[in-house]
Amino acid sequence: MTGKERCLAAINLEPTDRIPQTEYCSNWELIRRLTGLDPADPQQAAQARLEFYRAIDLNFVFSTSGEPSFRGDRGRRSDMGHAVFLEGGVDKRETVHLPFRTPEEVLAFDFVEEYGLYEDEDELLRFYEDHYQSWWDASDGYFQPVGFYETMISGCIAAFGWDMFLMAVGVDPDGFDRVLQSLLELNLQLYRTLAKTSSPVFLCHDDMVWTEGAIFHPDWYRKYVFPKYRKLWEPIKESGKKILFCSDGDFTEFVDDFVDCGADGLIFEPMTDFDMVCEKYGQTHCIISSKVDCRTLTFGTREQIKAEVDATFAIARDLPGFIMAVGNHLPSNIPVDNALYYLDLCREYRER
């Protein structure tokens, strides 16, 4: 099987010759070691990424499709700066722009009024289809779907920043529904258009929770957020596409909700209960994750790394839709030898 075939078979719960794999990697030294190319060099970055995918036989690439006109160019949008994550701290950004000063300003906000809908949906469709086709043509060994990043919670974080978002919901949790309704209307146009693309898979991202779990009371999500997910996903489901849902943090208590909304697959970090998800949905849904934690890869011993890989494959080896991944990333501070050891174990264990 080709990498694309293997990935799509797993998403569709069909037999594969071996367990597919994906990784979210910003460990530039690991990429240098495996490819001889420098991802920090703009002239080599794209080729370095492609060669890294080939070196580890990666079968799925996480991607979302963006917009032809970025929302930040069309209206108020917060910038909370950026902490150090990449090698050398090159991504640190201390610029902060917070245009909302009070919760009342947030509660009066209308996403459609501020950002506007697209007048030409045919042009919008061409934008998304061209992106998907360019990804398909460029990927010789992996599958890359269409998708959307700033869905409901992430859309609010991007617009308002954390402080004003949290305060507005806290001041008037019921009144904030009008703001969410306007975000639903804005996003629904994009979802309807993305449903018309030729991609068989749609990736929906939304950072719904923190590491410790729900940001807001679970009842608030179930009253105001999940019904909007059902509406957003209706055109995607009607198109026949498989929906993969992804969130950082621990969304264990919401796994059933996303399945009820129509998710065909779940992408999550090791904070979400891997054992529970596999036991409950391992035969009916695609699962992209593992019990391997980047903190173990960074600070643990080889014995601890192997124990997490062993525990993952003991549970997930026979699941039809399992795709192996370190759910919380391969960041730059993981020692390269630890990362290589992990990848070697995956090669050893992935054969059916």
Order of alpha helices (4+ residues) and beta strands (2+ residues): alpha-alpha-alpha-alpha-alpha-alpha-beta-alpha-alpha-beta-beta-beta-alpha-beta-alpha-beta-alpha-beta-alpha-alpha-beta-alpha
